[in-house]
Amino acid sequence: MSKDIRIKRGLSLKLEGEAEKELVKAPRSKTYAIKPPDFHALVPKMVLKEGAKVLAGDELFFSKYTDEIRFTSPVSGVLKYIKRGEKRKIMEVIIEADPEDTYRDFGKMDAASSDAEAVKQRILESGCGAFINQRPYDIIADPKDTPKAIFISAVSTAPLAPDWGFILKDKLAAFQEGINALKKLTPGKVHLGVDARSAQYLKDIKGVELHTVKGPHPAGNVGVQIHKIDPINQGDRVWTVNPEDVTIIGNLFLTGNYIADKTVAVTGSEATNRKYFSTKIGAEVSDLIQKVDEDVRIVSGNVLTGLKLAYDQHVSFFSNEVTLLPEGNNYRAFGWLPFTYNNIHSNSRTSLSWLFPNRKFKPTTNLNGEERALVVTGEMEEVLPMDVYPMQLIKACMAGDIEKMENLGIYEVAPEDFALVEYVNTSKIEIQDVIRLGLDLMITEVG
């Protein structure tokens, strides 16, 4: 029996460009990339050199400070290039793929009947430990910790977010096996959040506590669900996993192979082929979308939290969405007049678009202003459905006041929880970056 979670505060952005419910097999990319910057606070150490032959599932690099956390190749082929940035920081590990994958055999294992330590070791040696994040801090989970619970959110509330029910409907056996494996990692519960679309496929999954989530964005954020179900206190550890990544873990136990399949929804007003594409982790962007003009922004993820990509780059590790939207490189004359541009969404009703509540908008990347003073308006609290004082926490993070950050709930939040706060805030401050810096300070000073 499911338990209901009803979220009242928030904001659901209705945008043009939702993906059609059609699954298409994407062309096999010539190269695939694993990007260490996708894993916050990771310092990678390479295991292989350029030119090395790899199987799908072979180790590429590991975490310098937690060597049990390994990162493996999503395909078989040749390690073509290690791209480095400033101070020789590893930015990308690029694999030139074989025409067909050859897998490293980890051996089949029944997760439900296996020893918990054996299950954990199998997940770590295969590279599937990279799929498990921890709260607080929103970083890769430390395998030495024991989480009090594990949370999975199959709720789609972000702008143009992919439909998890559609993605998972043909992968239920692997999803169930992944749940069986995750249950071995915690003495507590595995919580699964669903909405009306995903519930019809996931309602019979065993071994989870099912929660039906209703409400506007950010109701789908796993951090909001943790806050409502089992809040995090100092010293607690909670692990989170994305729904499709659960199926990769499940396939590891069912087949003995690391099958890095990824479903990516191509969305956005500027996308011409808005469909769901079946591909692999780290695929080339050019195999999912047609070449676009300079005035189109390619985003790996959704418009609130995604990362900017170039056409010749690779999709980020955790992304199930690629969004195309217009660049905001045009100046709007008399843009401050409320009746001049009624096709622009405004949460504060500075545009007459609020008269059309069911209208879908075509946003650009324009900030509509520059950074300005952070003033008390009450707008932040309207879109953050957590018992947190957002402005006070933001100021504490900016000041680096650890005691205040702790008292104001820094352990419960992640940058994505403040994406809507950043969107509605009139100061134009990069609030997600502020929260990230605050979390980094906590990692350094508190651990």
C-alpha positions as CSV (number, residue, x, y, z in Angstrom):
1,M,0.0,0.0,0.0
2,S,1.4,3.4,-1.0
3,K,1.6,6.5,1.2
4,D,0.7,9.8,-0.3
5,I,2.9,12.9,-0.2
6,R,1.2,16.1,-1.2
7,I,3.3,19.1,-2.1
8,K,1.6,22.5,-2.2
9,R,4.5,24.9,-2.6
10,G,6.4,25.0,-5.8
11,L,6.1,25.9,-9.5
12,S,5.6,23.7,-12.6
13,L,6.9,25.4,-15.7
14,K,4.9,24.6,-18.8
15,L,7.3,24.7,-21.7
16,E,7.1,23.9,-25.4
17,G,9.0,20.8,-26.7
18,E,7.9,17.7,-24.7
19,A,9.3,14.4,-26.2
20,E,6.9,12.1,-27.9
21,K,6.3,8.7,-26.3
22,E,8.3,6.9,-29.0
23,L,11.4,4.9,-28.3
24,V,14.1,5.0,-31.1
25,K,17.4,3.2,-31.1
26,A,20.1,5.8,-31.6
27,P,23.0,5.2,-33.9
28,R,26.0,3.7,-32.2
29,S,28.4,6.5,-31.4
30,K,32.0,6.3,-32.6
31,T,33.2,7.4,-29.2
32,Y,31.8,7.4,-25.7
33,A,33.1,9.5,-22.7
34,I,33.1,9.3,-19.0
35,K,33.6,12.8,-17.5
36,P,35.1,13.0,-14.0
37,P,33.6,16.5,-13.4
38,D,30.1,14.8,-13.5
39,F,31.0,13.4,-10.1
40,H,31.4,16.3,-7.7
41,A,34.5,16.3,-5.4
42,L,36.0,13.3,-7.3
43,V,39.8,13.2,-7.8
44,P,40.3,10.5,-10.4
45,K,43.4,8.2,-10.7
46,M,43.8,6.5,-14.1
47,V,44.3,2.8,-14.3
48,L,44.9,2.5,-18.1
49,K,46.9,4.6,-20.6
50,E,45.8,5.8,-24.0
51,G,45.7,3.1,-26.5
52,A,44.7,0.4,-24.1
53,K,42.1,-2.2,-25.2
54,V,39.0,-2.3,-22.9
55,L,35.9,-4.5,-22.5
56,A,32.6,-3.1,-21.4
57,G,33.0,-3.1,-17.6
58,D,36.8,-2.8,-17.5
59,E,38.1,-0.2,-14.9
60,L,39.2,3.1,-16.4
61,F,39.9,5.1,-13.2
62,F,39.1,5.1,-9.5
63,S,38.7,7.7,-6.8
64,K,42.0,8.9,-5.3
65,Y,40.6,9.1,-1.8
66,T,38.2,6.1,-1.9
67,D,39.8,3.5,-4.1
68,E,36.8,1.1,-3.7
69,I,34.8,3.5,-6.0
70,R,35.7,2.5,-9.6
71,F,34.6,3.8,-12.9
72,T,34.3,1.4,-15.8
73,S,33.9,1.6,-19.5
74,P,30.3,1.7,-20.9
75,V,31.5,0.0,-24.1
76,S,34.3,-2.2,-25.5
77,G,36.9,-0.6,-27.6
78,V,40.1,1.4,-27.3
79,L,40.9,4.1,-24.8
80,K,41.4,6.8,-27.4
81,Y,42.1,10.0,-25.5
82,I,42.4,11.4,-22.0
83,K,41.4,15.0,-22.2
84,R,42.9,17.2,-19.5
85,G,42.2,20.8,-18.3
86,E,44.0,23.2,-16.1
87,K,46.7,21.7,-13.8
88,R,46.3,18.4,-15.8
89,K,42.9,17.8,-14.3
90,I,41.2,14.9,-16.1
91,M,38.1,16.3,-17.9
92,E,37.1,13.3,-20.1
93,V,38.1,9.7,-20.7
94,I,37.1,8.9,-24.3
95,I,36.6,5.4,-25.6
96,E,36.6,4.6,-29.3
97,A,33.9,1.9,-29.5
98,D,34.0,-1.4,-31.2
99,P,31.1,-2.2,-33.7
100,E,29.7,-4.5,-31.0
101,D,30.3,-4.7,-27.3
102,T,32.3,-7.4,-25.7
103,Y,31.6,-7.6,-21.9
104,R,33.8,-8.4,-19.0
105,D,32.0,-11.3,-17.2
106,F,31.4,-10.6,-13.5
107,G,29.3,-13.7,-13.1
108,K,25.6,-13.9,-12.4
109,M,24.4,-13.6,-8.8
110,D,21.0,-13.8,-7.2
111,A,21.0,-10.6,-5.1
112,A,18.1,-11.6,-2.8
113,S,19.8,-14.8,-1.6
114,S,23.4,-13.5,-1.6
115,D,25.5,-12.1,1.3
116,A,25.2,-8.3,1.7
117,E,29.0,-7.9,1.6
118,A,29.2,-9.9,-1.6
119,V,26.5,-7.8,-3.2
120,K,28.3,-4.6,-2.2
121,Q,31.6,-5.8,-3.7
122,R,29.9,-6.8,-6.9
123,I,28.4,-3.3,-7.3
124,L,31.7,-1.6,-6.6
125,E,34.0,-3.8,-8.8
126,S,31.6,-3.4,-11.8
127,G,31.6,0.4,-11.5
128,C,27.9,0.6,-10.4
129,G,28.9,2.3,-7.2
130,A,29.1,5.5,-9.3
131,F,25.3,5.5,-9.6
132,I,24.8,5.8,-5.9
133,N,24.9,9.3,-4.4
134,Q,24.7,10.2,-0.7
135,R,22.9,12.9,1.2
136,P,24.1,15.1,2.8
137,Y,26.4,16.8,0.3
138,D,25.1,15.2,-2.9
139,I,28.3,13.4,-3.7
140,I,29.1,9.8,-4.5
141,A,28.3,7.5,-1.6
142,D,31.2,6.3,0.5
143,P,31.0,2.5,0.6
144,K,32.3,2.5,4.1
145,D,29.1,4.1,5.3
146,T,25.9,2.3,6.1
147,P,22.9,4.4,5.0
148,K,19.8,4.6,7.1
149,A,17.6,4.4,4.0
150,I,17.8,4.5,0.2
151,F,15.6,6.7,-1.9
152,I,14.6,6.4,-5.6
153,S,12.4,9.1,-7.2
154,A,10.4,8.0,-10.3
155,V,8.5,11.3,-10.3
156,S,8.7,13.7,-13.3
157,T,8.0,17.3,-12.3
158,A,11.0,19.2,-13.7
159,P,10.4,21.1,-17.0
160,L,10.1,18.7,-19.9
161,A,11.3,15.9,-17.7
162,P,11.3,12.4,-19.2
163,D,8.5,10.0,-18.2
164,W,10.0,7.4,-15.9
165,G,7.1,5.1,-16.4
166,F,7.7,5.0,-20.1
167,I,11.4,4.5,-19.7
168,L,11.0,1.6,-17.2
169,K,7.9,-0.2,-18.5
170,D,10.0,-2.8,-20.4
171,K,12.8,-3.0,-17.8
172,L,10.7,-4.1,-14.7
173,A,12.6,-7.4,-14.2
174,A,16.0,-5.6,-14.1
175,F,14.5,-2.9,-11.9
176,Q,13.2,-5.5,-9.4
177,E,16.6,-7.2,-9.3
178,G,18.2,-3.8,-8.7
179,I,15.9,-3.2,-5.8
180,N,16.8,-6.6,-4.4
181,A,20.5,-5.6,-4.5
182,L,20.0,-2.2,-3.0
183,K,18.0,-3.7,-0.1
184,K,21.2,-5.5,0.9
185,L,23.0,-2.2,1.4
186,T,20.9,-0.7,4.1
187,P,19.3,-2.0,7.4
188,G,16.5,0.5,6.7
189,K,13.9,0.9,3.9
190,V,14.2,1.4,0.2
191,H,11.7,4.2,-0.6
192,L,10.3,4.5,-4.1
193,G,8.5,7.7,-5.1
194,V,6.0,7.5,-8.0
195,D,3.5,9.7,-9.7
196,A,0.4,8.9,-11.7
197,R,2.4,8.0,-14.8
198,S,5.1,5.7,-13.2
199,A,2.7,4.2,-10.6
200,Q,0.9,2.0,-13.2
201,Y,4.2,0.2,-13.9
202,L,5.9,0.3,-10.6
203,K,3.0,-0.4,-8.2
204,D,3.8,-4.1,-8.0
205,I,7.6,-3.8,-7.2
206,K,8.4,-5.7,-4.1
207,G,10.8,-4.8,-1.3
208,V,10.1,-1.0,-1.4
209,E,8.0,1.4,0.5
210,L,5.9,3.1,-2.2
211,H,5.0,6.7,-2.0
212,T,2.6,8.4,-4.3
213,V,3.8,12.0,-4.8
214,K,1.5,14.8,-6.0
215,G,2.2,18.5,-6.5
216,P,4.2,21.0,-8.5
217,H,8.0,20.9,-9.1
218,P,10.2,20.3,-7.1
219,A,8.0,17.5,-5.8
220,G,10.0,15.1,-8.0
221,N,13.3,16.0,-6.4
222,V,14.5,13.2,-4.2
223,G,15.7,15.7,-1.6
224,V,12.1,17.0,-1.1
225,Q,10.9,13.4,-0.7
226,I,13.6,12.6,1.8
227,H,12.6,15.8,3.7
228,K,8.9,14.7,3.9
229,I,9.5,11.0,4.6
230,D,12.7,10.6,6.7
231,P,14.6,13.9,7.3
232,I,18.4,13.9,7.6
233,N,20.0,14.9,10.8
234,Q,23.7,15.5,11.5
235,G,25.6,12.2,11.2
236,D,22.9,10.5,9.1
237,R,23.7,9.1,5.7
238,V,21.0,8.5,3.0
239,W,21.7,7.1,-0.4
240,T,19.9,8.0,-3.6
241,V,19.8,6.3,-7.0
242,N,18.2,7.4,-10.3
243,P,15.4,5.0,-11.6
244,E,17.1,3.8,-14.8
245,D,20.4,3.3,-13.0
246,V,18.6,0.8,-10.8
247,T,18.0,-1.3,-13.9
248,I,21.7,-1.2,-14.8
249,I,22.5,-2.6,-11.3
250,G,19.8,-5.2,-11.8
251,N,21.1,-6.3,-15.1
252,L,24.6,-6.7,-13.6
253,F,23.2,-9.4,-11.3
254,L,20.9,-11.0,-13.9
255,T,23.5,-11.2,-16.7
256,G,26.8,-10.8,-15.0
257,N,27.6,-7.9,-17.4
258,Y,27.8,-4.1,-16.9
259,I,25.2,-3.1,-19.5
260,A,25.4,0.7,-19.5
261,D,22.1,1.3,-21.5
262,K,20.7,4.8,-21.2
263,T,17.4,6.3,-22.4
264,V,17.7,9.9,-23.3
265,A,14.7,12.1,-24.1
266,V,15.4,14.9,-26.6
267,T,13.2,17.9,-25.7
268,G,12.9,21.6,-26.1
269,S,11.3,24.1,-28.5
270,E,14.3,24.0,-30.8
271,A,14.5,20.2,-31.1
272,T,13.2,18.8,-34.4
273,N,13.2,15.1,-33.4
274,R,11.6,15.0,-30.0
275,K,11.7,11.4,-29.0
276,Y,13.2,9.0,-26.5
277,F,16.5,7.5,-27.7
278,S,18.0,4.2,-26.5
279,T,21.8,4.6,-26.3
280,K,24.7,4.1,-23.9
281,I,26.1,6.2,-21.1
282,G,28.4,9.0,-22.5
283,A,27.1,8.9,-26.1
284,E,27.9,11.6,-28.6
285,V,25.4,14.5,-28.7
286,S,25.5,14.5,-32.5
287,D,24.0,11.0,-32.6
288,L,20.9,12.3,-30.8
289,I,20.2,15.6,-32.4
290,Q,20.7,17.3,-35.7
291,K,23.3,20.0,-36.1
292,V,22.0,23.3,-34.7
293,D,22.8,27.0,-35.2
294,E,24.9,29.1,-32.8
295,D,21.7,30.7,-31.5
296,V,20.5,27.4,-30.0
297,R,21.7,26.2,-26.5
298,I,22.2,22.5,-26.0
299,V,21.7,21.4,-22.4
300,S,22.5,18.0,-20.9
301,G,19.6,17.7,-18.4
302,N,16.7,20.1,-17.8
303,V,16.6,23.9,-18.2
304,L,16.8,24.5,-14.5
305,T,19.8,22.3,-13.5
306,G,21.4,21.1,-16.8
307,L,24.9,21.7,-18.2
308,K,25.7,23.5,-21.4
309,L,27.1,21.2,-24.1
310,A,28.6,21.6,-27.6
311,Y,27.4,19.6,-30.5
312,D,30.7,17.6,-30.7
313,Q,30.6,16.7,-27.0
314,H,29.2,13.8,-25.0
315,V,26.0,13.5,-22.9
316,S,26.7,13.7,-19.1
317,F,26.8,10.5,-17.0
318,F,23.5,11.0,-15.1
319,S,21.5,12.8,-17.8
320,N,18.3,11.2,-19.2
321,E,17.4,14.4,-21.1
322,V,18.9,16.7,-23.7
323,T,17.1,20.0,-24.1
324,L,17.4,22.5,-26.9
325,L,16.3,26.1,-26.4
326,P,17.0,29.5,-27.9
327,E,20.0,31.5,-26.7
328,G,19.1,34.7,-25.0
329,N,21.3,36.9,-27.1
330,N,18.7,39.4,-28.2
331,Y,18.0,42.6,-26.3
332,R,14.3,43.2,-25.6
333,A,13.4,46.9,-26.2
334,F,11.1,48.2,-23.5
335,G,11.1,44.7,-21.9
336,W,10.1,46.2,-18.5
337,L,6.7,47.0,-19.9
338,P,4.2,44.3,-18.7
339,F,2.1,44.3,-21.9
340,T,5.0,44.3,-24.4
341,Y,6.1,40.6,-24.2
342,N,3.3,38.3,-23.2
343,N,5.0,35.1,-24.3
344,I,7.4,35.3,-21.4
345,H,6.6,33.4,-18.2
346,S,6.7,35.5,-15.1
347,N,6.1,34.2,-11.6
348,S,5.8,37.7,-10.2
349,R,3.2,38.8,-12.9
350,T,5.4,41.4,-14.5
351,S,4.1,40.1,-17.8
352,L,0.5,39.6,-18.8
353,S,1.3,36.0,-19.6
354,W,-0.2,35.1,-16.2
355,L,-3.6,35.6,-17.7
356,F,-3.1,32.4,-19.7
357,P,-2.3,29.7,-17.1
358,N,-2.4,26.8,-19.5
359,R,-0.2,28.3,-22.1
360,K,3.2,26.7,-22.9
361,F,6.1,29.0,-23.1
362,K,9.3,29.1,-25.3
363,P,12.0,30.2,-22.9
364,T,15.5,31.5,-23.8
365,T,18.6,31.6,-21.8
366,N,18.3,35.4,-21.2
367,L,18.6,36.3,-17.5
368,N,16.5,39.5,-18.1
369,G,18.8,41.5,-15.9
370,E,22.1,41.5,-14.1
371,E,23.1,40.5,-10.6
372,R,21.7,42.9,-8.0
373,A,21.1,43.2,-4.3
374,L,19.6,40.3,-2.4
375,V,16.4,41.6,-0.8
376,V,13.6,40.1,1.2
377,T,10.6,39.5,-1.1
378,G,9.1,36.2,0.2
379,E,9.3,34.7,-3.3
380,M,11.8,32.1,-2.4
381,E,9.6,30.5,0.3
382,E,6.8,30.1,-2.2
383,V,8.7,27.6,-4.4
384,L,10.7,25.6,-1.7
385,P,8.5,23.0,0.0
386,M,10.9,22.3,2.8
387,D,11.1,23.5,6.4
388,V,14.1,25.6,5.5
389,Y,14.6,29.4,5.5
390,P,16.1,29.7,2.0
391,M,17.3,33.3,2.1
392,Q,19.0,32.9,5.5
393,L,20.6,29.6,4.4
394,I,21.9,31.3,1.2
395,K,23.4,34.2,3.2
396,A,25.0,31.7,5.7
397,C,26.6,29.9,2.8
398,M,27.9,33.1,1.3
399,A,29.4,34.1,4.6
400,G,30.8,30.6,5.3
401,D,29.1,30.4,8.7
402,I,29.2,26.7,9.4
403,E,27.2,26.9,12.6
404,K,24.4,28.8,11.0
405,M,24.4,26.5,7.9
406,E,23.9,23.5,10.2
407,N,21.1,25.2,12.1
408,L,19.4,26.3,8.9
409,G,19.3,22.8,7.3
410,I,22.3,22.5,5.0
411,Y,22.4,18.7,5.6
412,E,19.0,18.3,3.9
413,V,19.5,20.3,0.7
414,A,21.3,19.9,-2.6
415,P,21.8,22.5,-5.4
416,E,19.0,21.1,-7.4
417,D,16.5,21.9,-4.6
418,F,17.3,25.6,-5.0
419,A,16.9,25.6,-8.8
420,L,13.4,27.1,-8.7
421,V,14.5,29.5,-6.0
422,E,17.2,30.7,-8.4
423,Y,14.7,31.0,-11.2
424,V,12.2,33.2,-9.3
425,N,14.7,35.2,-7.4
426,T,14.9,38.8,-8.7
427,S,18.6,39.2,-7.6
428,K,19.8,37.0,-10.5
429,I,22.4,35.4,-8.1
430,E,23.6,31.9,-9.1
431,I,22.1,30.4,-6.0
432,Q,22.8,26.7,-6.9
433,D,26.5,27.6,-7.0
434,V,26.2,29.3,-3.6
435,I,24.7,26.2,-2.1
436,R,27.3,24.0,-3.8
437,L,30.1,26.1,-2.2
438,G,28.4,25.9,1.1
439,L,28.2,22.1,0.9
440,D,31.9,21.9,-0.2
441,L,32.8,23.9,2.9
442,M,30.8,21.4,5.1
443,I,32.7,18.5,3.5
444,T,36.0,20.1,4.3
445,E,35.3,21.3,7.8
446,V,32.8,18.7,9.1
447,G,33.2,15.7,6.8
